[in-house]
């Protein structure tokens, strides 16, 4: 008897997510004194239709996948659309520095959501076995490395510096952030590499201060990852991607070897590189100064973090209510600081509930990674789930002044097509791994039994004389 797939449970939770998103949209419109029409209901039904298509793709091509991950993503994506629309309403009469009026971002984000879900369905259809990715690990690693460093080495007219970071490639009206895709490509590479070279990393070298440190000749991959992370910090002026990339490498190393020495050594290397970069480069010093005391220059370099802290303080415990805040006072409200807007309007309780939703998604992803039978799937699934959780920590830690502010986005919430496309690919890979972990084992075909020798019919043959 086959185990239940729980796809109906997934569909019910997706419907509940669509109801919550529609209700949030109604509250935003009502608090902004907008006319409530049936268009809101139609928008909610359209969003439910998009999620239903994704559900049908999972039901068709990954029937045993985890039933909780897709509803979590659907709710996060829907709340992000609501907040981006709410910010559009607040910025409708605001002039940009170049004299133009604010351009609404919500319609574009809806279009990117539809494209991302189409890509999600395509990944589930054409990637029937996640282990196929391991065969092309080095190719993915090469492409990921190029995508990661490309914005930092190209001239400014192709890779402009935006908000102090060079992480975009611009082609007229179209722009892309290749680092979002690079993190997935490099995770595939490191998972495949660690599976094939695991013995190199489990052999211990010298014992220093109670830690069995790796052998010097085995440090090549870690040193290479450290060099790439520091290069991103220097060339792209992007602390967030540097920290995210290096953190993923360390977690994959720890999961593969179960040796804390790799993590300790990696943290020491990264801190040393960050200290040298802080001493040598002005943009790193500015980020650190804004982290230590943003009120030194509250209307200049510290303006973003100061406004973020004021917004969170205004929200208090229960928030100002959806549509009751002032997101027009927070710079980059629909990208880097969207969680600050959520904290202002939903308060600490709403922001904590949002973080719990991310935690549920990450935990289900880690559960799938632990349950899958192959080592490559365990490493890749663990890295993918950790990437979402760690990226959220970096962005929320930045807006709350726990760590220096970075230019990284909140997965599924922030405006941006590159982030949405890459994260839906990530979800498709996790669901594929989850399907492999939960699917019943194929029963081997019984071998035809050969009759015993004693039961064989024998014939006496007379030997010719």
Secondary structure, 3 states (H helix, E strand, C coil): CCCCCCHHHHHHHHHHHHHHHHHHHHHHHHHCCCCCCCHHHHHHHHHHHHHHHHHHHHHHHCCCCCCCHHHHHHHHHHHHHHHHHHHHHHCCCCECCCCCECCCCHHHHHHHHHHHHHHHHHHHHHCCCHHHHHHHHHHHHHHHHHHHHHHHHCCCCCCCCECCECCCEEECCEEECHHHHHHHHHHHHHHHHHHHCHHHHHCEEEEECCEEEECHHHCHHHHHHHHHHHHHHHHHCCHHHHHHHHHHHHHHHHHHHCCHHHHHHHHHHHHHHHHHHHHHCHHHHHHHHHHHCHHHHCCCCCHHHHHHHHHHHHHCCCCCCCCCCCHHHCCCCCCCCHHHHHHHHHHHHHHHHHHHHHHHHHHHHHHHHHHCCCHHHHHHHHHHHHHHHHHHHHHHHHHCCCCCCCCCCCCCCCCCHHHHHHHHHHHHHHHHHHHHHHCCCCCCCCCCCCCCHHHCCCCCCCCCC
